[in-house]
Amino acid sequence: MEKDLRYIELFEIYQGLLTDRQRELFSSHYYYDLSLSEIAEPEGNTRQSVYAAVKKVKEKLDEYEEILHIYQNNGKLKAIAKKVSLKDKDLGEQIFDLIGK
């Protein structure tokens, strides 16, 4: 479950780098909670082909993060913002507004 949440967060960051089809498959499976079979059936695809496509999207997300480190850096910034908030709540909130909560 935690790994799924990580991929959802990676998707939110890097979805603009994916094709329309990749975004559609990932969203259907992770946001709309459709099974692989439910995604495959209307288009005449197999469950296995959808699984492979979703797996490829996850690999791409991992690849983008490995190169760009946006997810990792956001986590570090959030930790810093929490510490700052203890001393200066307004400044902490400004940081959270910039990086997202």
Chimera marker file (.cmm) of the C-alpha trace (Angstrom):
<marker_set name="trace">
<marker id="1" x="0.000" y="0.000" z="0.000" r="1" g="1" b="0" radius="0.5"/>
<marker id="2" x="2.796" y="2.443" z="0.877" r="1" g="1" b="0" radius="0.5"/>
<marker id="3" x="4.505" y="1.628" z="-2.399" r="1" g="1" b="0" radius="0.5"/>
<marker id="4" x="1.233" y="2.328" z="-4.251" r="1" g="1" b="0" radius="0.5"/>
<marker id="5" x="0.998" y="5.715" z="-2.529" r="1" g="1" b="0" radius="0.5"/>
<marker id="6" x="4.557" y="6.474" z="-3.627" r="1" g="1" b="0" radius="0.5"/>
<marker id="7" x="3.641" y="5.724" z="-7.249" r="1" g="1" b="0" radius="0.5"/>
<marker id="8" x="0.572" y="7.936" z="-7.003" r="1" g="1" b="0" radius="0.5"/>
<marker id="9" x="2.746" y="10.768" z="-5.718" r="1" g="1" b="0" radius="0.5"/>
<marker id="10" x="5.334" y="10.137" z="-8.434" r="1" g="1" b="0" radius="0.5"/>
<marker id="11" x="2.530" y="10.151" z="-11.002" r="1" g="1" b="0" radius="0.5"/>
<marker id="12" x="1.290" y="13.520" z="-9.741" r="1" g="1" b="0" radius="0.5"/>
<marker id="13" x="4.777" y="14.937" z="-10.250" r="1" g="1" b="0" radius="0.5"/>
<marker id="14" x="5.754" y="13.314" z="-13.553" r="1" g="1" b="0" radius="0.5"/>
<marker id="15" x="2.482" y="12.638" z="-15.377" r="1" g="1" b="0" radius="0.5"/>
<marker id="16" x="3.256" y="15.359" z="-17.899" r="1" g="1" b="0" radius="0.5"/>
<marker id="17" x="6.185" y="13.259" z="-19.119" r="1" g="1" b="0" radius="0.5"/>
<marker id="18" x="3.965" y="10.264" z="-19.883" r="1" g="1" b="0" radius="0.5"/>
<marker id="19" x="1.883" y="9.595" z="-22.979" r="1" g="1" b="0" radius="0.5"/>
<marker id="20" x="-1.888" y="10.054" z="-22.887" r="1" g="1" b="0" radius="0.5"/>
<marker id="21" x="-2.313" y="6.279" z="-22.955" r="1" g="1" b="0" radius="0.5"/>
<marker id="22" x="0.094" y="5.773" z="-20.048" r="1" g="1" b="0" radius="0.5"/>
<marker id="23" x="-1.740" y="8.413" z="-18.005" r="1" g="1" b="0" radius="0.5"/>
<marker id="24" x="-5.076" y="6.806" z="-18.831" r="1" g="1" b="0" radius="0.5"/>
<marker id="25" x="-3.988" y="3.302" z="-17.801" r="1" g="1" b="0" radius="0.5"/>
<marker id="26" x="-2.321" y="4.436" z="-14.586" r="1" g="1" b="0" radius="0.5"/>
<marker id="27" x="-5.288" y="6.623" z="-13.597" r="1" g="1" b="0" radius="0.5"/>
<marker id="28" x="-7.777" y="3.867" z="-14.310" r="1" g="1" b="0" radius="0.5"/>
<marker id="29" x="-5.911" y="1.409" z="-12.132" r="1" g="1" b="0" radius="0.5"/>
<marker id="30" x="-4.721" y="3.634" z="-9.273" r="1" g="1" b="0" radius="0.5"/>
<marker id="31" x="-7.239" y="6.485" z="-9.090" r="1" g="1" b="0" radius="0.5"/>
<marker id="32" x="-10.407" y="4.732" z="-10.223" r="1" g="1" b="0" radius="0.5"/>
<marker id="33" x="-9.386" y="1.414" z="-8.656" r="1" g="1" b="0" radius="0.5"/>
<marker id="34" x="-10.302" y="-0.593" z="-11.749" r="1" g="1" b="0" radius="0.5"/>
<marker id="35" x="-8.893" y="-4.082" z="-11.987" r="1" g="1" b="0" radius="0.5"/>
<marker id="36" x="-6.562" y="-4.920" z="-14.830" r="1" g="1" b="0" radius="0.5"/>
<marker id="37" x="-9.326" y="-7.037" z="-16.374" r="1" g="1" b="0" radius="0.5"/>
<marker id="38" x="-11.818" y="-4.179" z="-16.151" r="1" g="1" b="0" radius="0.5"/>
<marker id="39" x="-9.385" y="-1.917" z="-17.967" r="1" g="1" b="0" radius="0.5"/>
<marker id="40" x="-8.526" y="-4.507" z="-20.635" r="1" g="1" b="0" radius="0.5"/>
<marker id="41" x="-11.989" y="-5.831" z="-21.470" r="1" g="1" b="0" radius="0.5"/>
<marker id="42" x="-13.643" y="-2.791" z="-23.150" r="1" g="1" b="0" radius="0.5"/>
<marker id="43" x="-10.757" y="-2.428" z="-25.582" r="1" g="1" b="0" radius="0.5"/>
<marker id="44" x="-10.317" y="-6.118" z="-26.312" r="1" g="1" b="0" radius="0.5"/>
<marker id="45" x="-6.928" y="-6.248" z="-24.619" r="1" g="1" b="0" radius="0.5"/>
<marker id="46" x="-5.682" y="-8.897" z="-22.246" r="1" g="1" b="0" radius="0.5"/>
<marker id="47" x="-5.181" y="-8.478" z="-18.543" r="1" g="1" b="0" radius="0.5"/>
<marker id="48" x="-1.525" y="-9.331" z="-19.089" r="1" g="1" b="0" radius="0.5"/>
<marker id="49" x="-1.036" y="-6.548" z="-21.645" r="1" g="1" b="0" radius="0.5"/>
<marker id="50" x="-2.536" y="-3.993" z="-19.266" r="1" g="1" b="0" radius="0.5"/>
<marker id="51" x="-0.363" y="-5.328" z="-16.435" r="1" g="1" b="0" radius="0.5"/>
<marker id="52" x="2.731" y="-4.936" z="-18.624" r="1" g="1" b="0" radius="0.5"/>
<marker id="53" x="1.728" y="-1.395" z="-19.601" r="1" g="1" b="0" radius="0.5"/>
<marker id="54" x="1.085" y="-0.316" z="-15.995" r="1" g="1" b="0" radius="0.5"/>
<marker id="55" x="4.359" y="-1.923" z="-14.948" r="1" g="1" b="0" radius="0.5"/>
<marker id="56" x="6.146" y="0.058" z="-17.652" r="1" g="1" b="0" radius="0.5"/>
<marker id="57" x="4.569" y="3.279" z="-16.391" r="1" g="1" b="0" radius="0.5"/>
<marker id="58" x="5.834" y="2.511" z="-12.879" r="1" g="1" b="0" radius="0.5"/>
<marker id="59" x="9.304" y="1.839" z="-14.281" r="1" g="1" b="0" radius="0.5"/>
<marker id="60" x="9.185" y="5.167" z="-16.126" r="1" g="1" b="0" radius="0.5"/>
<marker id="61" x="8.136" y="6.976" z="-12.943" r="1" g="1" b="0" radius="0.5"/>
<marker id="62" x="11.039" y="5.361" z="-11.086" r="1" g="1" b="0" radius="0.5"/>
<marker id="63" x="13.388" y="6.348" z="-13.914" r="1" g="1" b="0" radius="0.5"/>
<marker id="64" x="12.249" y="9.979" z="-13.872" r="1" g="1" b="0" radius="0.5"/>
<marker id="65" x="12.643" y="10.151" z="-10.099" r="1" g="1" b="0" radius="0.5"/>
<marker id="66" x="16.089" y="8.577" z="-10.265" r="1" g="1" b="0" radius="0.5"/>
<marker id="67" x="17.182" y="11.330" z="-12.632" r="1" g="1" b="0" radius="0.5"/>
<marker id="68" x="15.288" y="14.348" z="-11.271" r="1" g="1" b="0" radius="0.5"/>
<marker id="69" x="14.818" y="13.582" z="-7.528" r="1" g="1" b="0" radius="0.5"/>
<marker id="70" x="11.778" y="15.838" z="-7.228" r="1" g="1" b="0" radius="0.5"/>
<marker id="71" x="9.843" y="13.446" z="-4.964" r="1" g="1" b="0" radius="0.5"/>
<marker id="72" x="12.869" y="12.896" z="-2.740" r="1" g="1" b="0" radius="0.5"/>
<marker id="73" x="13.628" y="16.608" z="-2.490" r="1" g="1" b="0" radius="0.5"/>
<marker id="74" x="9.988" y="17.430" z="-1.719" r="1" g="1" b="0" radius="0.5"/>
<marker id="75" x="10.156" y="15.004" z="1.195" r="1" g="1" b="0" radius="0.5"/>
<marker id="76" x="13.243" y="16.763" z="2.526" r="1" g="1" b="0" radius="0.5"/>
<marker id="77" x="11.627" y="20.170" z="2.071" r="1" g="1" b="0" radius="0.5"/>
<marker id="78" x="8.513" y="19.024" z="3.940" r="1" g="1" b="0" radius="0.5"/>
<marker id="79" x="10.661" y="17.876" z="6.859" r="1" g="1" b="0" radius="0.5"/>
<marker id="80" x="12.401" y="21.258" z="6.926" r="1" g="1" b="0" radius="0.5"/>
<marker id="81" x="9.066" y="23.080" z="6.701" r="1" g="1" b="0" radius="0.5"/>
<marker id="82" x="7.792" y="21.141" z="9.725" r="1" g="1" b="0" radius="0.5"/>
<marker id="83" x="10.837" y="22.208" z="11.737" r="1" g="1" b="0" radius="0.5"/>
<marker id="84" x="10.468" y="25.813" z="10.586" r="1" g="1" b="0" radius="0.5"/>
<marker id="85" x="6.761" y="25.767" z="11.504" r="1" g="1" b="0" radius="0.5"/>
<marker id="86" x="7.652" y="25.049" z="15.119" r="1" g="1" b="0" radius="0.5"/>
<marker id="87" x="9.508" y="28.373" z="15.287" r="1" g="1" b="0" radius="0.5"/>
<marker id="88" x="7.663" y="30.440" z="12.677" r="1" g="1" b="0" radius="0.5"/>
<marker id="89" x="4.263" y="29.096" z="11.701" r="1" g="1" b="0" radius="0.5"/>
<marker id="90" x="3.703" y="31.648" z="8.918" r="1" g="1" b="0" radius="0.5"/>
<marker id="91" x="7.027" y="30.874" z="7.249" r="1" g="1" b="0" radius="0.5"/>
<marker id="92" x="6.364" y="27.145" z="7.556" r="1" g="1" b="0" radius="0.5"/>
<marker id="93" x="2.977" y="27.597" z="5.896" r="1" g="1" b="0" radius="0.5"/>
<marker id="94" x="4.555" y="29.586" z="3.067" r="1" g="1" b="0" radius="0.5"/>
<marker id="95" x="6.996" y="26.756" z="2.435" r="1" g="1" b="0" radius="0.5"/>
<marker id="96" x="4.178" y="24.177" z="2.482" r="1" g="1" b="0" radius="0.5"/>
<marker id="97" x="2.201" y="26.335" z="0.036" r="1" g="1" b="0" radius="0.5"/>
<marker id="98" x="5.147" y="26.257" z="-2.372" r="1" g="1" b="0" radius="0.5"/>
<marker id="99" x="5.845" y="22.523" z="-2.196" r="1" g="1" b="0" radius="0.5"/>
<marker id="100" x="2.370" y="21.209" z="-1.411" r="1" g="1" b="0" radius="0.5"/>
<marker id="101" x="1.319" y="19.499" z="1.756" r="1" g="1" b="0" radius="0.5"/>
<link id1="1" id2="2" r="1" g="1" b="0" radius="0.2"/>
<link id1="2" id2="3" r="1" g="1" b="0" radius="0.2"/>
<link id1="3" id2="4" r="1" g="1" b="0" radius="0.2"/>
<link id1="4" id2="5" r="1" g="1" b="0" radius="0.2"/>
<link id1="5" id2="6" r="1" g="1" b="0" radius="0.2"/>
<link id1="6" id2="7" r="1" g="1" b="0" radius="0.2"/>
<link id1="7" id2="8" r="1" g="1" b="0" radius="0.2"/>
<link id1="8" id2="9" r="1" g="1" b="0" radius="0.2"/>
<link id1="9" id2="10" r="1" g="1" b="0" radius="0.2"/>
<link id1="10" id2="11" r="1" g="1" b="0" radius="0.2"/>
<link id1="11" id2="12" r="1" g="1" b="0" radius="0.2"/>
<link id1="12" id2="13" r="1" g="1" b="0" radius="0.2"/>
<link id1="13" id2="14" r="1" g="1" b="0" radius="0.2"/>
<link id1="14" id2="15" r="1" g="1" b="0" radius="0.2"/>
<link id1="15" id2="16" r="1" g="1" b="0" radius="0.2"/>
<link id1="16" id2="17" r="1" g="1" b="0" radius="0.2"/>
<link id1="17" id2="18" r="1" g="1" b="0" radius="0.2"/>
<link id1="18" id2="19" r="1" g="1" b="0" radius="0.2"/>
<link id1="19" id2="20" r="1" g="1" b="0" radius="0.2"/>
<link id1="20" id2="21" r="1" g="1" b="0" radius="0.2"/>
<link id1="21" id2="22" r="1" g="1" b="0" radius="0.2"/>
<link id1="22" id2="23" r="1" g="1" b="0" radius="0.2"/>
<link id1="23" id2="24" r="1" g="1" b="0" radius="0.2"/>
<link id1="24" id2="25" r="1" g="1" b="0" radius="0.2"/>
<link id1="25" id2="26" r="1" g="1" b="0" radius="0.2"/>
<link id1="26" id2="27" r="1" g="1" b="0" radius="0.2"/>
<link id1="27" id2="28" r="1" g="1" b="0" radius="0.2"/>
<link id1="28" id2="29" r="1" g="1" b="0" radius="0.2"/>
<link id1="29" id2="30" r="1" g="1" b="0" radius="0.2"/>
<link id1="30" id2="31" r="1" g="1" b="0" radius="0.2"/>
<link id1="31" id2="32" r="1" g="1" b="0" radius="0.2"/>
<link id1="32" id2="33" r="1" g="1" b="0" radius="0.2"/>
<link id1="33" id2="34" r="1" g="1" b="0" radius="0.2"/>
<link id1="34" id2="35" r="1" g="1" b="0" radius="0.2"/>
<link id1="35" id2="36" r="1" g="1" b="0" radius="0.2"/>
<link id1="36" id2="37" r="1" g="1" b="0" radius="0.2"/>
<link id1="37" id2="38" r="1" g="1" b="0" radius="0.2"/>
<link id1="38" id2="39" r="1" g="1" b="0" radius="0.2"/>
<link id1="39" id2="40" r="1" g="1" b="0" radius="0.2"/>
<link id1="40" id2="41" r="1" g="1" b="0" radius="0.2"/>
<link id1="41" id2="42" r="1" g="1" b="0" radius="0.2"/>
<link id1="42" id2="43" r="1" g="1" b="0" radius="0.2"/>
<link id1="43" id2="44" r="1" g="1" b="0" radius="0.2"/>
<link id1="44" id2="45" r="1" g="1" b="0" radius="0.2"/>
<link id1="45" id2="46" r="1" g="1" b="0" radius="0.2"/>
<link id1="46" id2="47" r="1" g="1" b="0" radius="0.2"/>
<link id1="47" id2="48" r="1" g="1" b="0" radius="0.2"/>
<link id1="48" id2="49" r="1" g="1" b="0" radius="0.2"/>
<link id1="49" id2="50" r="1" g="1" b="0" radius="0.2"/>
<link id1="50" id2="51" r="1" g="1" b="0" radius="0.2"/>
<link id1="51" id2="52" r="1" g="1" b="0" radius="0.2"/>
<link id1="52" id2="53" r="1" g="1" b="0" radius="0.2"/>
<link id1="53" id2="54" r="1" g="1" b="0" radius="0.2"/>
<link id1="54" id2="55" r="1" g="1" b="0" radius="0.2"/>
<link id1="55" id2="56" r="1" g="1" b="0" radius="0.2"/>
<link id1="56" id2="57" r="1" g="1" b="0" radius="0.2"/>
<link id1="57" id2="58" r="1" g="1" b="0" radius="0.2"/>
<link id1="58" id2="59" r="1" g="1" b="0" radius="0.2"/>
<link id1="59" id2="60" r="1" g="1" b="0" radius="0.2"/>
<link id1="60" id2="61" r="1" g="1" b="0" radius="0.2"/>
<link id1="61" id2="62" r="1" g="1" b="0" radius="0.2"/>
<link id1="62" id2="63" r="1" g="1" b="0" radius="0.2"/>
<link id1="63" id2="64" r="1" g="1" b="0" radius="0.2"/>
<link id1="64" id2="65" r="1" g="1" b="0" radius="0.2"/>
<link id1="65" id2="66" r="1" g="1" b="0" radius="0.2"/>
<link id1="66" id2="67" r="1" g="1" b="0" radius="0.2"/>
<link id1="67" id2="68" r="1" g="1" b="0" radius="0.2"/>
<link id1="68" id2="69" r="1" g="1" b="0" radius="0.2"/>
<link id1="69" id2="70" r="1" g="1" b="0" radius="0.2"/>
<link id1="70" id2="71" r="1" g="1" b="0" radius="0.2"/>
<link id1="71" id2="72" r="1" g="1" b="0" radius="0.2"/>
<link id1="72" id2="73" r="1" g="1" b="0" radius="0.2"/>
<link id1="73" id2="74" r="1" g="1" b="0" radius="0.2"/>
<link id1="74" id2="75" r="1" g="1" b="0" radius="0.2"/>
<link id1="75" id2="76" r="1" g="1" b="0" radius="0.2"/>
<link id1="76" id2="77" r="1" g="1" b="0" radius="0.2"/>
<link id1="77" id2="78" r="1" g="1" b="0" radius="0.2"/>
<link id1="78" id2="79" r="1" g="1" b="0" radius="0.2"/>
<link id1="79" id2="80" r="1" g="1" b="0" radius="0.2"/>
<link id1="80" id2="81" r="1" g="1" b="0" radius="0.2"/>
<link id1="81" id2="82" r="1" g="1" b="0" radius="0.2"/>
<link id1="82" id2="83" r="1" g="1" b="0" radius="0.2"/>
<link id1="83" id2="84" r="1" g="1" b="0" radius="0.2"/>
<link id1="84" id2="85" r="1" g="1" b="0" radius="0.2"/>
<link id1="85" id2="86" r="1" g="1" b="0" radius="0.2"/>
<link id1="86" id2="87" r="1" g="1" b="0" radius="0.2"/>
<link id1="87" id2="88" r="1" g="1" b="0" radius="0.2"/>
<link id1="88" id2="89" r="1" g="1" b="0" radius="0.2"/>
<link id1="89" id2="90" r="1" g="1" b="0" radius="0.2"/>
<link id1="90" id2="91" r="1" g="1" b="0" radius="0.2"/>
<link id1="91" id2="92" r="1" g="1" b="0" radius="0.2"/>
<link id1="92" id2="93" r="1" g="1" b="0" radius="0.2"/>
<link id1="93" id2="94" r="1" g="1" b="0" radius="0.2"/>
<link id1="94" id2="95" r="1" g="1" b="0" radius="0.2"/>
<link id1="95" id2="96" r="1" g="1" b="0" radius="0.2"/>
<link id1="96" id2="97" r="1" g="1" b="0" radius="0.2"/>
<link id1="97" id2="98" r="1" g="1" b="0" radius="0.2"/>
<link id1="98" id2="99" r="1" g="1" b="0" radius="0.2"/>
<link id1="99" id2="100" r="1" g="1" b="0" radius="0.2"/>
<link id1="100" id2="101" r="1" g="1" b="0" radius="0.2"/>
</marker_set>
